[in-house]
Amino acid sequence: MASPLPSISHMEDNVTRAIQVYGTGWCALTYRVREYLMHARLTYEFFDIDHDEKAHEFVVAATEGQRRFPLVVVEDDVMTVPTIPQLQRVLDAHEIRSEREPSRRGSMA
């Protein structure tokens, strides 16, 4: 379930995308979320908490002192270890669509 994003000013200054994924390169759950977003053709920003101390601190603060990931931020909502259906519901609620959705207009002639 999505919850409000904790206020962490040093991370907010660096966030440029509507979707951010925090996790590790070795985590299968993080990989699954990233793969889903990639196949959905959604642009996101990935932060590897094993190599980015500020991202690690953000995850620990957002998960009440625990190191739980993947942590996915969609605009002002944060989800910890979301399922794909949970992630899609939040994306839909924010009306986030693929930047490269094919056009359905035109006729077949």
Long-range contacts (C-beta under 8 A, 24 or more apart in sequence): 1-79, 1-86, 2-74, 2-77, 2-78, 2-79, 2-86, 2-90, 3-77, 3-78, 3-79, 4-76, 4-77, 4-78, 5-62, 5-73, 5-76, 5-77, 5-78, 6-61, 6-62, 6-78, 8-57, 8-58, 8-61, 8-62, 10-54, 11-54, 11-55, 11-58, 14-54, 15-45, 15-73, 16-45, 17-43, 17-44, 17-45, 18-74, 18-75, 18-94, 18-96, 19-43, 19-44, 19-45, 19-72, 19-73, 19-74, 19-91, 19-96, 20-44, 20-45, 20-46, 20-47, 20-72, 20-73, 21-45, 21-46, 21-47, 21-70, 21-71, 21-72, 21-73, 22-46, 22-47, 22-49, 22-55, 22-58, 22-59, 22-69, 22-70, 22-71, 22-72, 22-73, 23-47, 23-48, 23-49, 23-69, 23-70, 23-71, 24-48, 24-49, 24-50, 24-69, 25-50, 26-50, 27-69, 27-70, 29-69, 29-70, 29-81, 30-69, 30-70, 32-84, 33-70, 33-72, 33-82, 33-84, 33-87, 36-84, 36-87, 40-98, 41-98, 41-99, 41-100, 41-101, 42-91, 42-96, 42-98, 42-99, 43-99
